[in-house]
Amino acid sequence: MPNQILTEIAASISELKANPMKVVTSGDGMPIAVLNHNEPVFYCVPAAAYEAMMELLDDTELLRIVKERKDEPGIKVSLDEL
């Protein structure tokens, strides 16, 4: 069954075993699909790209919460009451 590869660069599991850092740097900061028998088995994601993905997921969750709460009634308070 064919699989979609979601990166521009792919490397074989043999290449990864032989020189992991070369494979990571070949992606120029982007994820790399690691293939076994021409099928993707996992994605090698550099730390900066992973952190950016986590930030995006967090922002998406926060946006969902904001949209969910946007029609809730507000409560007026003064600084003195705080």
C-alpha positions in Angstrom: 0.0 0.0 0.0 1.5 3.4 -1.0 2.2 5.9 1.7 2.3 9.7 1.5 5.7 11.1 2.4 5.2 14.5 4.0 8.7 15.9 3.6 10.8 17.0 0.7 13.7 14.9 1.8 13.9 11.3 2.7 16.7 9.0 3.9 16.9 5.3 4.3 17.2 3.7 7.7 20.7 2.5 6.6 21.8 6.1 5.9 20.5 7.1 9.3 22.4 4.3 11.1 25.6 5.1 9.2 25.6 8.8 9.9 22.7 10.3 11.9 24.0 13.8 12.0 24.5 13.9 8.3 20.9 12.9 7.8 19.6 15.5 10.2 21.6 18.3 8.7 20.6 17.3 5.1 17.1 18.5 5.9 18.4 22.1 6.5 16.3 22.4 9.6 13.2 20.7 8.2 11.9 17.2 9.1 13.2 14.2 7.1 11.2 11.0 6.3 13.1 7.9 7.3 12.3 5.0 5.1 12.5 1.3 5.5 11.9 -0.7 2.3 10.8 2.5 0.7 8.0 3.1 3.2 8.1 5.9 5.8 8.6 4.5 9.3 9.2 7.8 11.2 10.1 11.4 10.7 13.4 12.8 12.0 12.5 16.3 13.3 15.3 18.7 14.3 14.8 20.4 17.8 14.0 23.8 16.4 11.3 22.4 14.0 9.8 20.4 16.8 9.7 23.4 19.2 8.0 25.4 16.4 5.4 22.7 15.9 4.7 22.6 19.7 4.2 26.3 19.7 1.8 26.1 16.8 -0.2 23.4 18.5 -0.3 25.5 21.7 -1.4 28.5 19.8 -4.1 26.5 18.0 -5.5 25.3 21.4 -5.5 28.8 22.8 -7.4 30.0 19.7 -10.0 27.3 20.2 -10.4 28.4 23.9 -10.8 32.0 22.9 -13.4 31.2 20.2 -15.3 29.1 22.7 -15.3 31.9 25.3 -15.8 34.9 23.1 -19.6 35.2 23.7 -19.4 34.7 27.4 -20.6 37.7 29.4 -17.9 39.9 30.8 -17.5 40.9 34.4 -16.5 44.5 35.2 -14.0 45.0 37.9 -11.9 47.9 39.1 -8.3 47.8 40.0 -9.2 48.7 43.5 -11.3 45.6 43.8 -8.4 43.4 42.9 
